[in-house]
């Protein structure tokens, strides 16, 4: 069963024939309760062929109701990993199988030598994965992962049934230290001052980094259970032992900022009108990382776009509000008549 956030005489249009941006389909039934005690599913590596050579991609799979079920594929943001989708994937499980990806340089996916760390390079890896899966998928991405998902949907529309963009990393050049988990990160990118800042950052403990990141990305970090916090700390500790993790994060961050500085003709904004899949843009009203002011423009530029802005929510709606995001993802998957 599906309902929507509003009701009008002509589905998807107002009386003047304009698309109703916020008439979002929401599934009522078939969504599991949120079990915050659930552990992240075990991971495995898949070999994915790309133009830059093979990539051993680490993924975590949450089974659906049957072997023939449709598949959702999830892409995390910067400093994230496949574990960012644990709760959403569990809530989707009565209806969809989920595959959460560790993008190259994150989680347990080691980037191949010379990996470009750009949005397009990551998209090529994701396309290689989707080509191995049966049928088009319901592709979801958060932040940088959403930017990668946009690239995938434009390059290979045949592989994407629906697209969900959660606080996508649209160009946003506001100079505001509150957008960073630690203000010293900005100094670390400078040629001369950066050396000292990088040394200072290196002394930050995994627990301190986890706390900083949660303060940045959650509207209310207090909602994070203690065991989820402990899982995140353990993940940071694991990454500290991976020699490629820190450089990959730095390069990917720099490439993202560079992509915001390109001429308008090459901007991510120019890709949005080329998306053919039904698309849901989800944004937290209290997102500190990418301003919610960019949400209406993002959704309006997508020909079949809808917008869901969630109150009391920050940059990671799939973690803060997994049930409402799941209802919207499932509603999107079954309500193409609204476009």
DOPA-653204 format. One record per residue (C-alpha): residue in three letters; x, y, z; residue number from 1. Coordinates in Angstrom, 3 decimals. Layout:
<sites>
(site 'ALA', (X, Y, Z), NUM) ...
</sites>
This chain:
<sites>
(site 'UNK', (0.000, 0.000, 0.000), 1) (site 'UNK', (1.227, 3.476, -0.898), 2) (site 'UNK', (0.096, 6.889, 0.201), 3) (site 'UNK', (1.449, 10.383, -0.549), 4) (site 'UNK', (2.240, 13.503, 1.403), 5) (site 'UNK', (-0.674, 15.379, -0.197), 6) (site 'UNK', (-3.769, 14.733, -2.304), 7) (site 'UNK', (-4.849, 16.556, -5.447), 8) (site 'UNK', (-7.328, 15.941, -8.255), 9) (site 'UNK', (-4.664, 15.316, -10.890), 10) (site 'UNK', (-1.809, 13.168, -9.547), 11) (site 'UNK', (1.566, 14.866, -9.767), 12) (site 'UNK', (0.262, 18.176, -11.132), 13) (site 'UNK', (-1.413, 21.273, -9.717), 14) (site 'UNK', (-4.365, 23.009, -11.386), 15) (site 'UNK', (-1.993, 24.846, -13.730), 16) (site 'UNK', (-0.385, 21.614, -14.877), 17) (site 'UNK', (2.891, 22.190, -13.024), 18) (site 'UNK', (4.760, 19.327, -11.409), 19) (site 'UNK', (4.163, 19.115, -7.667), 20) (site 'UNK', (7.649, 18.975, -6.271), 21) (site 'UNK', (6.808, 17.787, -2.759), 22) (site 'UNK', (4.052, 15.273, -3.506), 23) (site 'UNK', (6.216, 12.340, -2.427), 24) (site 'UNK', (4.894, 8.761, -2.455), 25) (site 'UNK', (5.309, 7.015, 0.890), 26) (site 'UNK', (4.751, 3.307, 1.459), 27) (site 'UNK', (2.666, 2.489, 4.535), 28) (site 'UNK', (3.002, -1.316, 4.699), 29) (site 'UNK', (5.946, -3.650, 4.141), 30) (site 'UNK', (8.520, -1.627, 6.069), 31) (site 'UNK', (10.337, -3.327, 8.933), 32) (site 'UNK', (10.657, -1.661, 12.336), 33) (site 'UNK', (14.003, -0.101, 13.123), 34) (site 'UNK', (16.210, -2.480, 15.124), 35) (site 'UNK', (19.115, -0.389, 16.371), 36) (site 'UNK', (20.688, -3.461, 17.965), 37) (site 'UNK', (21.320, -5.093, 14.571), 38) (site 'UNK', (24.958, -5.512, 13.572), 39) (site 'UNK', (26.214, -4.483, 10.121), 40) (site 'UNK', (25.952, -7.459, 7.743), 41) (site 'UNK', (29.204, -9.304, 7.003), 42) (site 'UNK', (31.124, -8.081, 4.001), 43) (site 'UNK', (32.722, -9.699, 0.984), 44) (site 'UNK', (34.885, -8.592, -1.919), 45) (site 'UNK', (33.807, -8.587, -5.569), 46) (site 'UNK', (36.151, -8.017, -8.491), 47) (site 'UNK', (34.881, -5.207, -10.707), 48) (site 'UNK', (36.428, -4.419, -14.082), 49) (site 'UNK', (37.103, -0.761, -14.921), 50) (site 'UNK', (39.123, 1.178, -17.464), 51) (site 'UNK', (41.695, 1.763, -14.712), 52) (site 'UNK', (42.036, -1.947, -14.057), 53) (site 'UNK', (40.218, -4.330, -11.705), 54) (site 'UNK', (38.956, -3.141, -8.317), 55) (site 'UNK', (38.345, -5.482, -5.360), 56) (site 'UNK', (35.166, -3.824, -4.185), 57) (site 'UNK', (34.036, -4.533, -0.625), 58) (site 'UNK', (30.250, -4.721, -0.191), 59) (site 'UNK', (27.784, -5.642, 2.554), 60) (site 'UNK', (24.611, -7.421, 1.485), 61) (site 'UNK', (21.275, -7.471, 3.320), 62) (site 'UNK', (19.013, -10.148, 1.768), 63) (site 'UNK', (15.509, -9.339, 0.596), 64) (site 'UNK', (12.438, -11.571, 0.876), 65) (site 'UNK', (13.534, -13.899, -1.971), 66) (site 'UNK', (16.371, -14.601, -4.366), 67) (site 'UNK', (14.481, -12.898, -7.212), 68) (site 'UNK', (13.751, -9.670, -5.328), 69) (site 'UNK', (14.683, -6.239, -6.639), 70) (site 'UNK', (17.957, -4.734, -5.456), 71) (site 'UNK', (18.856, -1.418, -3.859), 72) (site 'UNK', (22.488, -0.275, -4.062), 73) (site 'UNK', (23.768, 2.281, -1.540), 74) (site 'UNK', (26.727, 4.688, -1.865), 75) (site 'UNK', (28.149, 6.479, 1.199), 76) (site 'UNK', (29.638, 9.951, 1.573), 77) (site 'UNK', (33.135, 11.195, 2.423), 78) (site 'UNK', (34.600, 9.614, 5.582), 79) (site 'UNK', (31.736, 7.093, 5.434), 80) (site 'UNK', (31.447, 3.449, 4.486), 81) (site 'UNK', (28.975, 0.676, 3.767), 82) (site 'UNK', (28.062, 0.552, 7.477), 83) (site 'UNK', (26.264, 3.897, 7.049), 84) (site 'UNK', (23.383, 1.937, 5.498), 85) (site 'UNK', (22.928, -0.778, 8.149), 86) (site 'UNK', (19.601, 0.457, 9.493), 87) (site 'UNK', (18.070, 1.574, 6.180), 88) (site 'UNK', (18.945, -1.749, 4.531), 89) (site 'UNK', (17.341, -3.654, 7.416), 90) (site 'UNK', (14.155, -1.593, 7.161), 91) (site 'UNK', (13.999, -2.177, 3.385), 92) (site 'UNK', (14.589, -5.952, 3.736), 93) (site 'UNK', (10.896, -7.036, 3.623), 94) (site 'UNK', (10.737, -5.584, 0.104), 95) (site 'UNK', (14.254, -5.070, -1.290), 96) (site 'UNK', (17.647, -6.733, -1.207), 97) (site 'UNK', (20.367, -4.184, -0.378), 98) (site 'UNK', (24.012, -3.965, -1.388), 99) (site 'UNK', (25.980, -1.275, 0.457), 100) (site 'UNK', (29.277, -0.370, -1.184), 101) (site 'UNK', (32.645, 0.722, 0.194), 102) (site 'UNK', (33.803, 3.141, -2.504), 103) (site 'UNK', (37.513, 2.937, -3.445), 104) (site 'UNK', (39.635, 4.296, -0.604), 105) (site 'UNK', (36.903, 3.875, 2.010), 106) (site 'UNK', (35.806, 1.078, 4.310), 107) (site 'UNK', (37.619, -2.048, 3.183), 108) (site 'UNK', (38.026, -1.230, -0.521), 109) (site 'UNK', (41.643, -0.492, -1.316), 110) (site 'UNK', (41.966, 1.878, -4.281), 111) (site 'UNK', (43.997, 0.432, -7.158), 112) (site 'UNK', (47.341, 2.117, -7.922), 113) (site 'UNK', (46.799, 5.445, -9.645), 114) (site 'UNK', (43.062, 5.587, -8.909), 115) (site 'UNK', (41.837, 9.087, -9.806), 116) (site 'UNK', (39.521, 9.518, -6.766), 117) (site 'UNK', (37.165, 11.649, -8.876), 118) (site 'UNK', (33.398, 11.445, -9.092), 119) (site 'UNK', (33.673, 9.916, -12.551), 120) (site 'UNK', (36.276, 7.344, -11.535), 121) (site 'UNK', (34.034, 6.205, -8.680), 122) (site 'UNK', (31.050, 6.117, -11.020), 123) (site 'UNK', (32.949, 3.788, -13.346), 124) (site 'UNK', (33.493, 1.367, -10.465), 125) (site 'UNK', (29.815, 1.476, -9.491), 126) (site 'UNK', (28.767, 0.914, -13.102), 127) (site 'UNK', (31.008, -2.154, -13.170), 128) (site 'UNK', (29.186, -3.483, -10.121), 129) (site 'UNK', (25.688, -2.724, -11.427), 130) (site 'UNK', (26.489, -4.458, -14.708), 131) (site 'UNK', (26.943, -7.694, -12.717), 132) (site 'UNK', (23.514, -7.451, -11.085), 133) (site 'UNK', (20.229, -8.706, -12.569), 134) (site 'UNK', (18.041, -5.877, -13.824), 135) (site 'UNK', (18.202, -2.152, -13.055), 136) (site 'UNK', (18.614, -1.236, -9.385), 137) (site 'UNK', (17.206, 1.306, -6.977), 138) (site 'UNK', (20.315, 3.443, -6.535), 139) (site 'UNK', (20.708, 5.565, -3.399), 140) (site 'UNK', (23.573, 7.840, -2.447), 141) (site 'UNK', (24.457, 10.185, 0.379), 142) (site 'UNK', (26.576, 13.329, -0.034), 143) (site 'UNK', (29.599, 12.448, -2.227), 144) (site 'UNK', (27.967, 9.069, -2.902), 145) (site 'UNK', (24.915, 10.911, -4.239), 146) (site 'UNK', (27.139, 12.910, -6.595), 147) (site 'UNK', (28.591, 9.606, -7.834), 148) (site 'UNK', (25.053, 8.216, -8.209), 149) (site 'UNK', (24.088, 11.186, -10.407), 150) (site 'UNK', (27.029, 10.411, -12.689), 151) (site 'UNK', (26.011, 6.736, -12.852), 152) (site 'UNK', (22.373, 7.544, -13.650), 153) (site 'UNK', (23.396, 9.853, -16.494), 154) (site 'UNK', (26.047, 7.567, -17.993), 155) (site 'UNK', (24.056, 4.332, -17.714), 156) (site 'UNK', (20.320, 5.015, -17.365), 157) (site 'UNK', (19.631, 1.390, -18.294), 158) (site 'UNK', (21.143, 0.279, -14.970), 159) (site 'UNK', (19.083, 2.595, -12.723), 160) (site 'UNK', (15.379, 2.005, -12.046), 161) (site 'UNK', (15.039, 4.785, -9.458), 162) (site 'UNK', (17.437, 7.249, -7.887), 163) (site 'UNK', (17.438, 8.569, -4.309), 164) (site 'UNK', (19.815, 11.435, -3.508), 165) (site 'UNK', (20.297, 12.147, 0.211), 166) (site 'UNK', (21.910, 15.553, 0.815), 167) (site 'UNK', (23.855, 15.306, -2.460), 168) (site 'UNK', (27.205, 17.100, -2.573), 169) (site 'UNK', (26.082, 19.795, -4.995), 170) (site 'UNK', (28.564, 22.650, -5.465), 171) (site 'UNK', (28.613, 24.600, -2.193), 172) (site 'UNK', (31.604, 26.889, -1.661), 173) (site 'UNK', (30.504, 28.588, 1.575), 174) (site 'UNK', (33.564, 29.375, 3.696), 175) (site 'UNK', (32.206, 28.250, 7.042), 176) (site 'UNK', (34.332, 26.229, 9.497), 177) (site 'UNK', (31.116, 24.803, 10.972), 178) (site 'UNK', (30.879, 22.655, 7.830), 179) (site 'UNK', (33.959, 20.678, 8.938), 180) (site 'UNK', (34.183, 18.048, 11.653), 181) (site 'UNK', (37.412, 19.777, 12.779), 182) (site 'UNK', (38.288, 23.351, 11.638), 183) (site 'UNK', (41.948, 22.316, 11.355), 184) (site 'UNK', (41.026, 20.246, 8.285), 185) (site 'UNK', (40.873, 23.444, 6.220), 186) (site 'UNK', (44.380, 24.433, 7.351), 187) (site 'UNK', (45.674, 20.940, 6.593), 188) (site 'UNK', (44.994, 21.519, 2.894), 189) (site 'UNK', (47.273, 24.591, 2.726), 190) (site 'UNK', (50.833, 24.178, 1.348), 191) (site 'UNK', (52.810, 25.685, 4.275), 192) (site 'UNK', (50.507, 25.822, 7.299), 193) (site 'UNK', (49.160, 22.422, 6.405), 194) (site 'UNK', (52.114, 20.462, 7.779), 195) (site 'UNK', (51.526, 21.545, 11.364), 196) (site 'UNK', (47.771, 21.115, 11.087), 197) (site 'UNK', (48.192, 17.600, 9.706), 198) (site 'UNK', (50.464, 16.662, 12.609), 199) (site 'UNK', (47.886, 17.939, 15.082), 200) (site 'UNK', (45.062, 16.082, 13.344), 201) (site 'UNK', (47.087, 12.875, 13.460), 202) (site 'UNK', (46.958, 12.960, 17.262), 203) (site 'UNK', (43.136, 12.961, 17.324), 204) (site 'UNK', (41.879, 9.653, 18.724), 205) (site 'UNK', (39.309, 7.506, 16.900), 206) (site 'UNK', (36.759, 8.272, 19.629), 207) (site 'UNK', (37.338, 12.027, 19.245), 208) (site 'UNK', (37.001, 11.824, 15.456), 209) (site 'UNK', (33.804, 9.815, 15.754), 210) (site 'UNK', (32.321, 12.356, 18.147), 211) (site 'UNK', (33.326, 15.255, 15.883), 212) (site 'UNK', (31.814, 13.603, 12.818), 213) (site 'UNK', (28.544, 12.794, 14.561), 214) (site 'UNK', (28.233, 16.350, 15.869), 215) (site 'UNK', (28.655, 17.562, 12.299), 216) (site 'UNK', (26.404, 15.111, 10.483), 217) (site 'UNK', (23.544, 14.494, 12.931), 218) (site 'UNK', (20.991, 17.109, 13.931), 219) (site 'UNK', (20.915, 15.431, 17.345), 220) (site 'UNK', (23.969, 13.251, 18.017), 221) (site 'UNK', (22.264, 12.111, 21.205), 222) (site 'UNK', (20.048, 9.755, 19.194), 223) (site 'UNK', (23.066, 7.555, 18.330), 224) (site 'UNK', (23.055, 4.450, 20.573), 225) (site 'UNK', (26.238, 3.679, 22.487), 226) (site 'UNK', (26.910, 0.480, 20.533), 227) (site 'UNK', (26.586, 2.324, 17.200), 228) (site 'UNK', (29.119, 4.867, 18.486), 229) (site 'UNK', (31.417, 2.010, 19.508), 230) (site 'UNK', (31.076, 0.432, 16.052), 231) (site 'UNK', (32.086, 3.731, 14.428), 232) (site 'UNK', (35.102, 4.076, 16.731), 233) (site 'UNK', (36.205, 0.532, 15.876), 234) (site 'UNK', (35.916, 1.366, 12.192), 235) (site 'UNK', (38.126, 4.439, 12.603), 236) (site 'UNK', (40.659, 2.310, 14.487), 237) (site 'UNK', (40.675, -0.208, 11.636), 238) (site 'UNK', (41.177, 2.549, 9.060), 239) (site 'UNK', (44.145, 3.885, 11.032), 240) (site 'UNK', (45.890, 0.612, 10.183), 241) (site 'UNK', (45.270, 0.950, 6.443), 242) (site 'UNK', (48.060, 3.008, 4.835), 243) (site 'UNK', (45.889, 4.043, 1.890), 244) (site 'UNK', (42.856, 5.263, 3.890), 245) (site 'UNK', (44.062, 8.743, 4.908), 246) (site 'UNK', (45.544, 9.699, 1.511), 247) (site 'UNK', (42.423, 8.426, -0.286), 248) (site 'UNK', (40.147, 10.568, 1.881), 249) (site 'UNK', (42.327, 13.609, 1.262), 250) (site 'UNK', (42.491, 13.106, -2.506), 251) (site 'UNK', (38.777, 12.383, -2.832), 252) (site 'UNK', (37.940, 15.510, -0.823), 253) (site 'UNK', (40.220, 17.644, -2.995), 254) (site 'UNK', (38.757, 16.215, -6.197), 255) (site 'UNK', (35.240, 16.959, -4.949), 256) (site 'UNK', (36.155, 20.591, -4.225), 257) (site 'UNK', (37.851, 20.857, -7.630), 258) (site 'UNK', (34.650, 19.592, -9.271), 259) (site 'UNK', (32.816, 22.510, -7.664), 260) (site 'UNK', (35.239, 24.974, -9.303), 261) (site 'UNK', (34.895, 23.828, -12.922), 262) (site 'UNK', (33.208, 26.040, -15.561), 263) (site 'UNK', (29.372, 25.951, -15.508), 264) (site 'UNK', (29.246, 23.771, -18.622), 265) (site 'UNK', (30.998, 20.965, -16.676), 266) (site 'UNK', (29.216, 21.482, -13.366), 267) (site 'UNK', (27.261, 18.788, -11.568), 268) (site 'UNK', (24.234, 21.076, -11.918), 269) (site 'UNK', (24.345, 20.487, -15.689), 270) (site 'UNK', (23.959, 16.728, -15.229), 271) (site 'UNK', (20.683, 16.893, -13.293), 272) (site 'UNK', (18.436, 17.596, -16.341), 273) (site 'UNK', (19.932, 14.514, -18.027), 274) (site 'UNK', (18.629, 12.107, -15.357), 275) (site 'UNK', (15.795, 10.024, -16.783), 276) (site 'UNK', (15.011, 7.850, -13.743), 277) (site 'UNK', (12.313, 8.798, -11.215), 278) (site 'UNK', (14.328, 10.630, -8.587), 279) (site 'UNK', (13.789, 11.510, -4.941), 280) (site 'UNK', (15.888, 14.245, -3.336), 281) (site 'UNK', (15.992, 13.927, 0.466), 282) (site 'UNK', (17.463, 16.715, 2.583), 283) (site 'UNK', (17.737, 17.334, 6.308), 284) (site 'UNK', (16.454, 20.743, 7.334), 285) (site 'UNK', (19.418, 21.060, 9.736), 286) (site 'UNK', (22.127, 19.876, 7.347), 287) (site 'UNK', (25.354, 21.688, 8.325), 288) (site 'UNK', (27.460, 20.229, 5.510), 289) (site 'UNK', (25.503, 21.077, 2.345), 290) (site 'UNK', (22.864, 23.772, 2.704), 291) (site 'UNK', (19.217, 22.722, 2.456), 292) (site 'UNK', (18.726, 25.897, 0.420), 293) (site 'UNK', (20.079, 23.922, -2.532), 294) (site 'UNK', (17.340, 21.290, -2.203), 295) (site 'UNK', (14.560, 22.906, -4.318), 296) (site 'UNK', (16.911, 23.744, -7.196), 297) (site 'UNK', (18.339, 20.223, -7.143), 298) (site 'UNK', (14.931, 18.553, -7.326), 299) (site 'UNK', (13.487, 21.002, -9.869), 300) (site 'UNK', (16.346, 20.438, -12.319), 301) (site 'UNK', (15.657, 16.688, -12.433), 302) (site 'UNK', (12.848, 16.068, -14.975), 303) (site 'UNK', (11.177, 13.420, -12.784), 304) (site 'UNK', (12.310, 14.761, -9.436), 305) (site 'UNK', (10.562, 14.947, -6.069), 306) (site 'UNK', (11.719, 16.661, -2.874), 307) (site 'UNK', (11.431, 15.460, 0.720), 308) (site 'UNK', (12.814, 17.814, 3.385), 309) (site 'UNK', (12.928, 16.246, 6.847), 310) (site 'UNK', (12.780, 18.388, 9.998), 311) (site 'UNK', (15.154, 17.756, 12.916), 312) (site 'UNK', (17.494, 15.941, 10.511), 313) (site 'UNK', (21.084, 16.597, 9.494), 314) (site 'UNK', (23.353, 15.379, 6.696), 315) (site 'UNK', (22.762, 11.617, 7.008), 316) (site 'UNK', (18.996, 11.133, 6.845), 317) (site 'UNK', (19.387, 7.416, 6.106), 318) (site 'UNK', (20.998, 7.038, 9.554), 319) (site 'UNK', (18.856, 9.511, 11.512), 320) (site 'UNK', (15.488, 8.713, 9.892), 321) (site 'UNK', (15.850, 5.249, 8.292), 322) (site 'UNK', (12.150, 4.394, 8.461), 323) (site 'UNK', (10.809, 7.499, 6.695), 324) (site 'UNK', (13.609, 7.302, 4.097), 325) (site 'UNK', (12.756, 3.630, 3.502), 326) (site 'UNK', (9.062, 4.468, 3.063), 327) (site 'UNK', (10.014, 7.081, 0.475), 328) (site 'UNK', (12.450, 4.781, -1.386), 329) (site 'UNK', (9.792, 2.074, -1.626), 330) (site 'UNK', (7.125, 4.580, -2.618), 331) (site 'UNK', (9.395, 5.864, -5.366), 332) (site 'UNK', (9.938, 2.319, -6.610), 333) (site 'UNK', (6.213, 1.676, -7.017), 334) (site 'UNK', (4.675, 4.998, -7.993), 335) (site 'UNK', (5.930, 6.041, -11.403), 336) (site 'UNK', (2.406, 7.250, -12.244), 337) (site 'UNK', (3.090, 10.331, -10.089), 338) (site 'UNK', (5.625, 11.558, -12.641), 339) 
</sites>
